[in-house]
């Protein structure tokens, strides 16, 4: 799966934070919830706009962001 199919960065949405496409759910929020011990099932229940692939895309996006300097295309 290409995470960019599921994650978008748009300065007009959530101040440019990466979000799950079609939602205002940020990658940051997903990571914070998982880091706090929430399960995938907890997230799916708390955020109806999510599905399992979106959670995996958020994780892939975060992992890729930590690899070093990278330029992410902005949707304008």
C-alpha positions in Angstrom: 0.0 0.0 0.0 1.2 3.5 -0.8 0.4 5.6 2.2 0.0 8.7 0.1 -3.1 7.1 -1.3 -4.6 7.5 2.2 -2.8 10.4 3.8 -2.9 14.0 2.6 -1.1 17.2 3.5 -3.0 20.4 2.7 -2.3 23.8 4.3 -6.1 24.4 4.3 -6.9 21.3 6.4 -5.8 21.1 10.0 -3.2 23.8 9.5 -1.2 21.5 7.1 -0.8 18.5 9.4 -1.0 15.2 7.7 -4.5 13.8 7.8 -6.4 10.7 6.7 -7.9 11.8 3.3 -11.5 12.9 3.5 -11.3 13.4 7.3 -9.8 15.8 9.8 -8.2 12.9 11.7 -4.5 13.7 11.9 -1.6 11.2 11.7 -0.5 12.8 15.0 -3.8 11.9 16.7 -3.6 8.3 15.6 -0.1 8.0 16.8 -0.9 9.6 20.2 -3.8 7.3 20.7 -1.7 4.2 19.9 1.1 5.5 22.1 -1.3 5.9 25.0 -2.2 2.2 24.7 -5.3 2.3 22.6 -5.9 -0.6 20.3 -6.7 -0.6 16.6 -10.3 -1.5 17.6 -10.4 1.4 20.1 -9.5 3.8 17.3 -12.0 2.4 14.8 -14.7 2.8 17.4 -13.6 6.4 18.4 -13.1 7.7 14.9 -15.8 6.4 12.5 -13.9 7.9 9.5 -11.0 5.5 10.1 -10.5 2.0 8.8 -7.6 -0.4 9.3 -5.8 0.7 6.1 -5.9 4.3 7.3 -4.2 3.4 10.6 -1.6 1.4 8.7 -1.1 4.3 6.3 -0.6 6.7 9.3 2.0 4.4 10.7 3.8 4.1 7.4 3.8 7.8 6.9 5.3 8.4 10.4 8.0 5.7 9.8 8.9 7.3 6.5 9.0 10.8 8.0 11.6 9.6 10.5 13.9 8.2 7.8 15.3 11.6 7.1 14.6 14.7 5.0 11.7 14.1 2.7 9.5 16.4 0.7 5.8 15.6 0.8 3.6 16.9 -2.0 0.9 19.4 -1.0 -2.6 19.1 -2.3 -3.6 22.6 -3.5 
